[in-house]
Amino acid sequence: MATKGNLLYAQSGGPTAVINTSVWGALQAARSCAAVGDIYAAYHGIQGVLDGELFDLAAEDQLQFAKMPHTPGAVLGSCRYRLQQEATEDYQKILDIFRRRNIRYFLYNGGNDSMDTCNKLHHFFQEQNYECAVIGVPKTIDNDLVLTDHSPGFASSVRCVSTLMAEVTVDACSYTTPQILLFEIMGRNAGWLTAGSALARLSGFGPDLIYLPERTFSLENFLRDVENLQAQKPHIVIAVSESLRLADGRYVKELSGTKEHDVFGHEQMGGAAQLLAAYLKKNLHTKVRAIEFSLVQRAACHLASQVDLYEAYHVAEYAVKLAVSGVSGKMAALQRQSNQPYQVDYKAVDLDAVANAEKKLPSSWINAAGNDVTDEFISYCLPLISNREDAGRYDVPLELTDNGLPCFAYLKKQLLL
Amino acid sequence: MATKGNLLYAQSGGPTAVINTSVWGALQAARSCAAVGDIYAAYHGIQGVLDGELFDLAAEDQLQFAKMPHTPGAVLGSCRYRLQQEATEDYQKILDIFRRRNIRYFLYNGGNDSMDTCNKLHHFFQEQNYECAVIGVPKTIDNDLVLTDHSPGFASSVRCVSTLMAEVTVDACSYTTPQILLFEIMGRNAGWLTAGSALARLSGFGPDLIYLPERTFSLENFLRDVENLQAQKPHIVIAVSESLRLADGRYVKELSGTKEHDVFGHEQMGGAAQLLAAYLKKNLHTKVRAIEFSLVQRAACHLASQVDLYEAYHVAEYAVKLAVSGVSGKMAALQRQSNQPYQVDYKAVDLDAVANAEKKLPSSWINAAGNDVTDEFISYCLPLISNREDAGRYDVPLELTDNGLPCFAYLKKQLLL
């Protein structure tokens, strides 16, 4: 029997509502692999590896793992550290730690930047003839990773955004007073999550207009769109991406660029929705309210999608199996098999192709006027937040605690000496 | 047998997550009263009465009422219309409608302003010798109605605010980077809901500092409080009420009062948290993020408190019983019998005493430094969001729909001719 190799798991980048469920899936899979010895986690991603801050994941209280589906943030700690090509010292440090701890399987959970780090390490280990399987575990609410049908984390954010938007819209419709609600939705360069807000319509109260960063934003067209709607209905709901850009390349949020300062001398920088609300107020003399869900969009575990939780668990499980099978330089990806019933398979895709690529919303999923999504997008997105039993429903009951507050997983993270 | 009188129910002011459950409770109670004939609702509160816009509540599809606990906003329509003492024309109009429809029981669901309207109508009907029982049904997320232990709607907003705050705080603690989170919480003049954010601590991730409008706000003390904490921990969480005031009487949000204008020429008016975030950034050179949950605080039915739903139903039921018993000029109120186990009774209190009074947080429930609540407040507040079966748990299952989105009640509101 070959000597066992140890496994290291780490989280990187912005959290999603389901990344901690992936930790659980990876741990369970690793425990059942005869080839895996110790199961470590790095504290604060690759930064923790560089600092030698590892801990024994398998030694943690196992009861805590059942709480992972309710636990937002990065339970292992995250980082924004990105390995630079020329940072030879970093690579050497990592290799030293890996050798010292006999780490032969490395799983890195993250988005585009993290997949780049993952890929660089894979190539470095190969050059150095250090045998280690490096596998990426996908995760991003932005849904902009290529070669995977979607990324874990996206669906839960869609469910959060569409639920909150529906509820707030119902509230705003309580009065006869005309009102415009402007919701600002997260998404670095891609409009997936903003587009996902369209699902709120299934509750009867969704956005009337959706503006995505995939299309150049025009203030004139925006004003005309809203004016046209005002002739039809008193309450207008608009979803705008935080990263909308004008034809001259400037972000909409940079429109406050006159660099005005508040009473403390600090530069005021409102978001896109706040700026556009001011624009509508000035031009339409209507009540306008800008709403930004902020970090709630990625932290609202209590609204996590059952399908998303299920897939976050299983994609990490699959990633461990890939690593143990001797594959390296791959990302575990999701491949949709069918939509009715919704079914996915897991597959390995090349990190070379994933790293730093960015998946935008296909042009055919945006309407001609550039202010809405098409039915094709809805068909793509809806099954991801489904609660149907046949859709890979996650079976950890999302039960309330006795005191009515959420109960989070807690890991001791006793660092290895 | 005496002639039956008809009953009219209406909603007023800002919605809460549970006001529609009160409609259900009132309807069920009214149906079982032999003295009640038709059961009407006004569309958009007293405004609807003035406009003669009434509809038959009992004729609505009964299946819709089971969805009330999931339905935010005002399902009957709300208004901000306040009866003025001298508006004799309004009173006469209302009396005419009441006579014409033989309305002998009027239940008005609202906060302070609405109780004032309710009280004025009660006295007017008495003067005019028009026999009609006028009863107020309490409702406000601000929890500032006097003579009731608490107001329906408050607890659900507390559960929403504390849950979201806990989840977002866990997220922010994922990184090693020091960060200050500033949450702005609703509350017109009282700090109840801001204080309620303290419950997030029971999840392990709550606010470090809480600033209430009951205490004069000092920028200097605020800065010192935060600096002291920075010496102890990297992540600092602060809850501020939207209605904080400085010693000179100005609202904190008025600190942007240099009347600067954005690029559209519109006056910029950030909230208290945004202003205070700018102040901390300038003075502490730390990462600071201001978060405002906005209307989510009162519309998040998916986070409604079970106790709150239960009480919203039963307080309305009690109000109907009061009306039918011949009492008028009262508000149905909650009286806490015991805290362990948590038990309430319902009682009638005088609208004369309730109308326009405002209940602030007692001084003894705020700590000496004026930056936190005491344990007494926690003991008061915690049972209200409890999920214990013995605490008057509401038995409508908060089940998810198949598509993962909320499903709202829909009333046809066919206006009476």
Interface residues (C-beta under 8 A of the other chain):
Chain A: Q11 P15 H44 Q47 T71 P72 G73 A74 G77 S78 C79 R80 R159 S162 T163 L164 A166 E167 V168 V170 D171 A172 C173 S174 Y175 T176 L199 A200 L202 S203 G204 F205 L255 S256 G257 T258 E260 H261 D262 V263 F264 G265 H266 Q268 G270 L275 A278 Y279 K281 K282 N283 R289 I291 E292 F293 S294 L295 V296 R298 A299 A300 C301 H302 L303 S305 Q306 L382 I385 S386 N387 R388 L400 T401 D402 N403 G404 L405 P406 C407 F408 Y410
Chain B: Q11 P15 H44 Q47 T71 P72 G73 A74 G77 S78 C79 R80 R159 S162 T163 L164 A166 E167 V168 V170 D171 A172 C173 S174 Y175 T176 L199 A200 L202 S203 G204 F205 L255 S256 G257 T258 E260 H261 D262 V263 F264 G265 H266 Q268 G270 L275 A278 Y279 K281 K282 N283 R289 I291 E292 F293 S294 L295 V296 R298 A299 A300 C301 H302 L303 S305 Q306 L382 I385 S386 N387 R388 L400 T401 D402 N403 G404 L405 P406 C407 F408 Y410
